[in-house]
Amino acid sequence: MQIIFDDVISRVKTAMKGESVYAFAKKLGISQQTADCYINGKRKPSIDFLYRVCIVCNCSADWLLGLKDSPPTDSSPDRSAELKREIEAILRKY
């Protein structure tokens, strides 16, 4: 099972495109400490974290989980701020 999570974390790092953990965490709307734990393999990523990565990085869950080989593209407009607001609104309901 650890191999799968290592692959997921590798893909998260690819999706980060060289961005710092601090900046990435801020985009995701989570603490730097939480992001660091996931990205450095100290904790298994939550579904919420993976969902946020997919939305903010414009990548599919299939790619993030290693089910497809197509990485995120830069061809789509950056909607991270808009999507972050949408995620926060959804999460407030729960």
Summary of the structure (lengths in Angstrom):
residues: 94
radius of gyration: 12.6
end to end distance: 29.0
largest distance: 34.7
contacts: 232
relative contact order: 0.16
helix: 63%
strand: 0%
